[in-house]
Amino acid sequence: MKDIALRVSGTLFLVVAIAHILRYILKFNVIIAGYELPFWLSALAAIILIFLSLWMFKTSCNKN
């Protein structure tokens, strides 16, 4: 059961990372409360989310 939860969370992290990468490449503006989020923030978020996704998949594959 733990492996399934790790794979699901890894997949979700990966999907959100892809959304951030697409925002960065396609230059979609995101405005929250009148403030436009910078594109470098999406790049940073994508990097962090990719590492989290890899960590989840690696942990789910480890058999102790």
MDAnalysis code that builds the backbone (N, CA, C; Angstrom):
import MDAnalysis as mda
import numpy as np

u = mda.Universe.empty(192, n_residues=64, atom_resindex=np.repeat(np.arange(64), 3), trajectory=True)
u.add_TopologyAttr("name", ["N", "CA", "C"] * 64)
u.add_TopologyAttr("resid", np.arange(1, 65))
u.add_TopologyAttr("resname", ["MET", "LYS", "ASP", "ILE", "ALA", "LEU", "ARG", "VAL", "SER", "GLY", "THR", "LEU", "PHE", "LEU", "VAL", "VAL", "ALA", "ILE", "ALA", "HIS", "ILE", "LEU", "ARG", "TYR", "ILE", "LEU", "LYS", "PHE", "ASN", "VAL", "ILE", "ILE", "ALA", "GLY", "TYR", "GLU", "LEU", "PRO", "PHE", "TRP", "LEU", "SER", "ALA", "LEU", "ALA", "ALA", "ILE", "ILE", "LEU", "ILE", "PHE", "LEU", "SER", "LEU", "TRP", "MET", "PHE", "LYS", "THR", "SER", "CYS", "ASN", "LYS", "ASN"])
u.atoms.positions = np.array([
    [0.821, -1.192, 0.000],
    [0.000, 0.000, 0.000],
    [0.867, 1.260, 0.000],
    [1.982, 1.205, 0.716],
    [2.894, 2.346, 0.781],
    [3.465, 2.656, -0.604],
    [3.763, 1.613, -1.377],
    [4.326, 1.800, -2.715],
    [3.337, 2.529, -3.632],
    [2.067, 2.201, -3.519],
    [1.063, 2.849, -4.357],
    [0.966, 4.333, -4.022],
    [0.971, 4.659, -2.743],
    [0.884, 6.060, -2.321],
    [2.100, 6.846, -2.813],
    [3.273, 6.238, -2.750],
    [4.480, 6.914, -3.227],
    [4.436, 7.124, -4.738],
    [3.944, 6.145, -5.470],
    [3.851, 6.285, -6.924],
    [2.825, 7.333, -7.333],
    [1.702, 7.376, -6.617],
    [0.676, 8.386, -6.913],
    [1.219, 9.782, -6.630],
    [1.863, 9.961, -5.494],
    [2.411, 11.291, -5.177],
    [3.534, 11.658, -6.142],
    [4.348, 10.694, -6.535],
    [5.393, 10.958, -7.525],
    [4.816, 11.377, -8.861],
    [3.721, 10.744, -9.258],
    [3.056, 11.103, -10.509],
    [2.460, 12.510, -10.429],
    [1.841, 12.832, -9.310],
    [1.275, 14.174, -9.142],
    [2.361, 15.249, -9.163],
    [3.469, 14.995, -8.485],
    [4.588, 15.942, -8.523],
    [5.079, 16.138, -9.958],
    [5.150, 15.052, -10.706],
    [5.621, 15.128, -12.087],
    [4.656, 15.919, -12.968],
    [3.365, 15.711, -12.803],
    [2.363, 16.439, -13.596],
    [2.440, 17.943, -13.312],
    [2.571, 18.314, -12.053],
    [2.669, 19.733, -11.705],
    [3.986, 20.319, -12.222],
    [5.060, 19.535, -12.189],
    [6.344, 20.002, -12.730],
    [6.222, 20.272, -14.229],
    [5.533, 19.386, -14.939],
    [5.334, 19.580, -16.373],
    [4.520, 20.843, -16.630],
    [3.521, 21.099, -15.796],
    [2.724, 22.326, -15.950],
    [3.601, 23.562, -15.764],
    [4.514, 23.529, -14.803],
    [5.427, 24.658, -14.596],
    [6.390, 24.820, -15.775],
    [6.851, 23.713, -16.303],
    [7.749, 23.778, -17.462],
    [7.015, 24.373, -18.661],
    [5.773, 23.953, -18.878],
    [4.979, 24.505, -19.978],
    [4.725, 26.001, -19.779],
    [4.460, 26.414, -18.549],
    [4.271, 27.838, -18.284],
    [5.540, 28.608, -18.614],
    [6.676, 28.053, -18.254],
    [7.955, 28.720, -18.511],
    [8.239, 28.821, -20.013],
    [7.996, 27.733, -20.742],
    [8.279, 27.703, -22.182],
    [7.290, 28.565, -22.969],
    [6.001, 28.436, -22.650],
    [4.964, 29.127, -23.411],
    [4.680, 30.542, -22.899],
    [5.325, 30.920, -21.816],
    [5.218, 32.276, -21.246],
    [3.787, 32.662, -20.881],
    [3.093, 31.755, -20.175],
    [1.768, 32.077, -19.650],
    [1.920, 32.980, -18.433],
    [1.158, 34.055, -18.393],
    [1.185, 34.930, -17.226],
    [0.253, 34.387, -16.155],
    [0.721, 34.424, -14.919],
    [-0.098, 34.050, -13.774],
    [-0.139, 35.261, -12.858],
    [-1.354, 35.730, -12.601],
    [-1.530, 36.910, -11.766],
    [-2.357, 36.512, -10.544],
    [-1.788, 36.748, -9.372],
    [-2.469, 36.443, -8.119],
    [-2.569, 37.738, -7.317],
    [-3.783, 38.132, -7.016],
    [-4.057, 39.354, -6.245],
    [-3.373, 40.565, -6.870],
    [-3.380, 40.633, -8.188],
    [-2.797, 41.769, -8.885],
    [-1.290, 41.723, -9.048],
    [-0.649, 40.662, -8.583],
    [0.795, 40.526, -8.682],
    [1.121, 39.435, -9.696],
    [1.944, 39.759, -10.679],
    [2.338, 38.783, -11.689],
    [3.524, 37.961, -11.183],
    [3.349, 36.641, -11.169],
    [4.425, 35.768, -10.710],
    [5.535, 35.715, -11.755],
    [6.785, 35.832, -11.327],
    [7.893, 35.790, -12.282],
    [8.091, 34.386, -12.851],
    [8.649, 34.343, -14.058],
    [8.853, 33.059, -14.729],
    [9.940, 32.226, -14.057],
    [10.909, 32.879, -13.438],
    [11.968, 32.117, -12.767],
    [11.401, 31.292, -11.616],
    [10.276, 31.759, -11.051],
    [9.654, 31.010, -9.969],
    [9.111, 29.670, -10.466],
    [8.573, 29.659, -11.686],
    [8.105, 28.396, -12.269],
    [9.271, 27.467, -12.574],
    [10.385, 28.028, -13.034],
    [11.559, 27.196, -13.302],
    [12.065, 26.557, -12.009],
    [12.126, 27.345, -10.953],
    [12.575, 26.821, -9.657],
    [11.602, 25.763, -9.132],
    [10.314, 26.037, -9.237],
    [9.309, 25.076, -8.785],
    [9.401, 23.775, -9.574],
    [9.626, 23.869, -10.883],
    [9.739, 22.665, -11.715],
    [10.926, 21.817, -11.283],
    [12.047, 22.448, -11.011],
    [13.239, 21.709, -10.579],
    [12.974, 20.998, -9.260],
    [12.394, 21.710, -8.307],
    [12.102, 21.113, -6.995],
    [11.111, 19.965, -7.138],
    [10.073, 20.152, -7.940],
    [9.060, 19.115, -8.113],
    [9.596, 17.885, -8.834],
    [10.502, 18.078, -9.769],
    [11.113, 16.930, -10.450],
    [11.934, 16.113, -9.462],
    [12.705, 16.788, -8.615],
    [13.476, 16.059, -7.601],
    [12.558, 15.320, -6.622],
    [11.458, 15.958, -6.213],
    [10.514, 15.282, -5.324],
    [9.885, 14.069, -6.010],
    [9.558, 14.206, -7.274],
    [8.982, 13.094, -8.019],
    [9.966, 11.927, -8.118],
    [11.200, 12.235, -8.463],
    [12.216, 11.184, -8.543],
    [12.424, 10.504, -7.195],
    [12.398, 11.283, -6.139],
    [12.562, 10.737, -4.791],
    [11.418, 9.771, -4.464],
    [10.187, 10.159, -4.805],
    [9.042, 9.293, -4.538],
    [9.142, 7.987, -5.331],
    [9.488, 8.084, -6.630],
    [9.604, 6.869, -7.436],
    [10.747, 5.984, -6.956],
    [11.868, 6.585, -6.583],
    [13.007, 5.799, -6.100],
    [12.654, 5.104, -4.791],
    [11.962, 5.807, -3.909],
    [11.574, 5.214, -2.627],
    [10.579, 4.079, -2.829],
    [9.675, 4.230, -3.783],
    [8.683, 3.181, -4.008],
    [9.308, 1.926, -4.615],
    [10.443, 2.070, -5.284],
    [11.097, 0.912, -5.913],
    [12.066, 0.197, -4.976],
    [12.467, 0.854, -3.888],
    [13.394, 0.225, -2.944],
    [12.676, -0.851, -2.136],
    [13.234, -2.021, -2.155],
    [12.684, -3.137, -1.368],
    [13.691, -3.470, -0.260],
    [13.315, -3.132, 0.958],
    [14.226, -3.397, 2.107],
    [13.961, -4.721, 2.718],
])
